[in-house]
Amino acid sequence: MILVESHPEIFVERQVSLIKRIVGSRRVVAAVSGGIDSAVAAYLSWLSVPDNLDIIFLDTGFMRQNESDEVRSLFASMGIEIDVVDAKERFYEKTFGLSDAEKKRIAYREVFYNVLADEVKNRGATFLVQGTIAPDWIETMGGIKTQHNVLYQIGLRPEERYGYTVLEPLANLYKSQVRSLAKYLGLPERLVKRQPFPGPGLLIRCVGDCNLEKLEVTRLVTKIIEDNFRGHGFSQFFGVTLSKAVEVKNITNNRYINRIINFDERFNGSKLFTFVEKSTGVKGDSRVYGEIYAISHDDIDLIVEKRSLLVSELMSVMPSASRLIAHISDGSDMGKYSVVVRAVVTEDFMTADVPTIHSSELKRIGEEIIKKDSRVAGVYYDLTSKPPATIEYE
C-alpha cells in the first residue's frame, strides 16, 4: 500500500493513469461539495481528463451561508470553472416532514443521485467522480450511519440504478491523508484547512423534522459558530437545532444527579433536561438512537472540565442516552428552538474528543446567537466525545 504522506507523487501518478485508462475518450462529471475530499477527487480528474470533464456543485438548499459563491471562488483560484446546479426544491420536497435520521439520509441520497443522473445524462457523460473516503464506507457498512456517497460498498449498482459508473479515487484514504495529498497538489490553503461538511449538510443538523424556519436558524447559528471558532485549531465546529428543552423530574434524574454530587459536591444544584429528538450514538460497533440530555449548573467551567465523568455516569444510569450537552444561555421565553454548539478535535474522524472552551467564550457566543435570533430558547455546548456519540447528530 502506498504511504500517501511520504509518497504522494506515486499515488497521484497511479490515480491519474487509472482514471485515464478507465475513462478513455468518454465524458466525466465530478460532483463537488465544497469539502476537501470531493475537491481533491475532482482535481485528480481534472489532471487526468481535463477536456472530457464537467465539475458541478449541487445547491441542495442545505448549504452554509454563501456556500455556492465560496466554492465557485475556491475553484476559480485554481483556474477551474464549475457549474452550480440549483436543486433546492427537489431536496425539500423529499426530505421535509421526515423526522427519522436514517430515513432522512436515505431520502437525501436518492434525490442526490437522481439529480446527478439528470446532469450526467444531459452532459452526455458516462462516469461520476465523487470524494468518498474510507470512514464513509466503514461507518456505513458497520451500521453506524448511512453516508449518502456510499453505493458499491453496500451492494447498490449505480450503472443499473442511475445509468452511470462511479469513480472513487480516494476511497481507501483517511481525512489526514487527503489533506496531505491536497497540500502536495498545491490546492489553496483555505481549502486544505476547510473543515468537513457532511453531504446532507444542514439537513442532519436540523435534528428531527426539518422545515424552512428550522433550517434558517441552523444556518445562522452555524455561521456564528464558524466565525467565532475559526483559527482555534478545532477539527470541526458547527451548530445544531433541537426543540425546546424540557426539565426531567423523576427518580432516574434524581439518581443521576445524586451520583454526580457524590463524586463532587460542587455539582449540587444541577438540573437535567431532555428533548423530543433522538441522536445517533455508538455502542460497541453498532449504531444506536438515544435520548439527548442537557445538564444545567451555575458553574459551566466545572461541567466542561468534568465532562467525561458526567457523560460516563449518564450512560450508566440511563443506558438509552446517547449524548449530554451543557446549558450555556437562556434565550427568549417565546423561543421555539434549542441550539447546540458542537466542536471536536480528531485525527481521523473515527474517534473524536471535545475541546475545553472557557465559559466566558461559550456565554459570549450564546449571547450573540440569542441577540440575533429571538426564535432561540436556549444555547448548549455538546460534552460528548466519539464514541459514545457520533460527531454529527444524525
N, C-alpha and C positions, 0 to 999 in steps of 0.2 A: 504494500500500500504506500502511496506517495505521501510524504510528510509535507503538507501544503505550506506550513510555516517556514520550513527550511528550503524547499524546492518548488516555489510557486510557478517558476517558469516551465517546469516539466508538466505540472497539472494543466496549465493554460495551453501548452503546445498540444497535449493529448486531447483535451476537450475541443479545441478548435479543429483539429484534424478529424475527430469523431463527428462533430456537427457537419462539417463539410461533406464527409463521406455519406452520412445518412441523408442529408437534405438534397445534395446534388444541385440540380437546376430548379428545384421546386421552391415555392414561396413559404415563408415562415411568419407567424405572428408571435411576438413576445409581449406578454402581459406584465406590466409593472404596477406596483402598489405604492411606491414612494419609499419602501424599505430597502435595506442593503441587499437582502437575498435576491429579490427579483431584479434589482438594478444590476448586480454582478452577472446574473444569468443572461439578462438582456445584452449586457456589454460583451460577453463572450460570444453571443450570437452575432452581434454587430461586427466583431473581429473576424468571424467565420464567413458570414454570407451577407455583407452589407447591402448588396444590390437586390437581394431577394427578401428583405426584412421590413416588416412594419412593426413598430413598437407602439402599444396602446396603453392608456390608463383608463380604467373604468371608474367613473364617478358614480359610486353606488348610493350616495346620499348619506353614507355612514362615515364620511371622512372628517378629519380635523379641519379646523378653520383655515381657509385659503390653501387647502391641500393640493388642489389641481394646479394652481399657479406655482406653488413651491416645487412640485415635481417637474413641471414643464421647464422651470428655470434651472433646476439641477441638471437635467439632460441637455439643455441648451448650452450650459457651461462646458459640456463635453463635446459639443459640436454635433449633437444628435437631436433630431426633431421627433417629437412624439405626438400622437393623436389622442385627444381627450374624448371619451365616449360617455355621453350623459345617459345613464341607465337608472336614475333615481326612482322613477315611478314604477318600474318593473320590480325593483327590490322591495319598495314599500308595500306594493300590492300583495306580495307573497310572504312577507315577514311580520308586518304589523298585525297584532292580535294574537301572536304566538307567545306563550309565556315559558314553555319548557325549553331549557337551554339546548338540548340535543336537537329538538325539532327546529329551533331557530337556525342552528348551524347547517343542518341538512337542507332546509329550505333555501338558505343563502347559497349553499353550494350548487343547487340545481339552477337557480337563477343565474349565478355567476357563469357556469359553464354553458348554459343556453345562450346567454348574451355573447359569450366568446365564440360559440358555434356560428352565430349570425355574422360576427365580424370576420371570422376565418373564411367562411363561405363567400361573403361579399368581396373579400380581398383576393379570392382565388388561391388561398393557401391550403397547405396540407398538414402543417405542423404548428403546434402551440408550444412555446417555451415558457416555463414558469420556474419560480425560485424555491421549489420545495427543498428543505434541508432535513437532515437526519432526525432532529427532535419532532418534526411534524409527523412523519410516518411512524416513529417509535411510539409516540403518545397515542396516535390513532389506533395502531394495531394492538397496543397494550390496553385499550379501553379507557384511557384517561379522558380524552375528549376527541371529537371528530374534527380534525383540521380540514378546512374547506379545500385545500390544494392537494389532497391525497386521494388517488384513484387506483392506480395499478396495484398498490400495496394491499388494498382491501378487496381486490377482485373486480373492480369496475373497469370496463374496457371502453375508453373514450372513442376509439375508432368505430365501435358499434353504436355507442350511445349518442355521441355528439358529431362524429364524422371527421375527426382529426386525430393525429398521433401526438402525444405529449412528450416533450423532451425536458429532462430534469438534470442539467449538468452539475448541480450542487447537491444531489440527493444523499450523498454519503458524507457530507461535511457538517460541522457544527458551527455555531454562530461566530466563535472566535476565529475559526479557520476562514470563514467567509470574509471577515474584516481584514485578516492578513492578506487575502487574495485581492481585496479592493485596494489596499494600500499599494501592493505590487503593481496593480494595473493603473495606478495613478488617478483613481477616481477622486472627486472633490472631498476635502476633509469634512465638510458639513454633511456629506452623505455617509462617509465612513463612520462617523460618530453618531449618526442619526439613530435614535432609539427605536427598537422594534415597534411595529404597529400591526395588530392582528388582522388577518384577511377580512373577517367580517366587521372589523372596525368598531365603531361606537355602538353597533347593534348589540354586541355582547357586553358592553359596559353600561347599557340601559338594562339592568338586571330585571328579568321577568318580562312582562308585556312592554313593548316599545311603541311609542307614538311620537308625533312631531314635537310636542311640548317637552316630553322627557328627553328626547334626542337633543333638543336645543339647549336644555340645562346641561346635559353631559358634555356637549361641545364647548360651552362657555367654561365649565369647570376644568376641563382638560387643558384649555388654553391658559387659564390662570396658573394651574399647577406646573405646566411645562415652562411658562415664563419665569416662575419662581425657582424651579429646581434645575434649570439649565446651567451646566457648569459645576454642579455639585459632585459629579462623578458617579451618580447612581446609574444602574444599568437600564432601568425602566421606571417611569413615573407617569401617572395619569389619574383621571377622575372616574368615579363610578356613581351611578344614580340608583337609589333604592326608594322604597316607600317610606313614609314617616315611621319613626321608631315607636315601639310600644313597650312600656315597662313590664318586666316579668315579676309577678308576685305569687310565688308558690314555694313549696318545700324544697324543690330542686334548686331554685335560686338561692334560698337560704343556706342550703348545704354547700353550694359553691362559694358563696360569699364567706361563710364561716371557715371553710378550709383555707382560703387565701388569707383571712385575718389571722388564722393560727400560724401561718408562715411568717407573717409580718403584720403587726397590729396597726401599722400605718394605713393598711387597706380598709380600716374601719370607716364606715360611711359610704362604701361603694354600692352602686346600684347596677342592675343588669337589665338590658333591653333586648328586644328581638324584632324581627322584620317578617313581612309576608313572604318575601322571596327566599329562595334557597340558592346556595352557591356550590360550585364544583369543588370537590376536595379529593385527596388521595389517601387511601388507607391500604397499606401493603403495596401491591402493584395495581390496585383497582381504583376505578373512579367511583366516587360517592357523591350524592347531592345531599348536603346537610344544612342545618339551620345556621343563620348568621346571628351572632350575639354581639352586643355592644356593652362595654363596661364604662361606667361614669364615676369619676372621682375628682376631687379638687386638685390633687397633685398629679398632673398629666405626666411630668417627668418621671415620677415613680412608676406609673403604669407602663410607660415606654421602656424604662430600664428593666423592669421585671416581666417583660412581655413573654419570654419563653416559659416561665413558671405559670403565668396566667393562662396561656394557651394550653399548656400541658394539663393543668388541673381542670380546665373547662372540658377538654376531651375525655378526661377520666370520669367526671361527674355526669356529663351529657354526651354519651357516645354518638348521638346523632348530629352533633355540632361539626361544622367544617371550617368555621372562621370566627375570629374575635377581632373586633375593632374598638378603638377608644374614642369616647366623646370628646370633642375639642371645643365646639361653639354651638350655641343655640341661635337659630335664625328667627324668622317671622312665625308668630303663632298661627298665621293663616297659611304657612308654607305646606306644600304637599309632599315634598321630597327630602330625603336624607342623601347627602353626597359624601363619598369616601375618598380620601387621599390615599393612593396606593403607590408605594415606592419600594424597589428591591435592588439588591446587589447580587450579581451572579457572574460566573464564568461561562457556563454552558447552557443556562436556562432549563436544565433538567432539575436542578435544585436551586433555591434562592433564599437569601436572608433579608431581613428587614433592617434598614439603617436606623440608627438613633438620631432623631431630629428633636431639637430642643423645643419645649412648649411655646416659647416666645415666637418661634418661626411658624409653628403649626397654628397658633392663635392668629398670627398676622394673616396667614393665608386664609384661614377660616373667616376672618372679618372681611377680607376682600371679596370672597365668594358671596357672603351674605349681603354685603353692601351692593353688589352688582346684580343680585337676583333674589327678589322677595319670595320666589316660589320655594326657596330652600328653608327647611325647618330645622336642620341641624347638620353639622360638619363633623366627620370622624376620621381617624387615622387607622389604617389596617395594621394589626400587630402580628399577622400570621405568616410564617415562613412557608416555603415549598419544600417538602410536604410539612404539614398536613393539608395546606391549601394549594391550589394552583396559582400561578401568577395572575391570570385573568379570572374573572368571577364566573364565566360561563364557557 
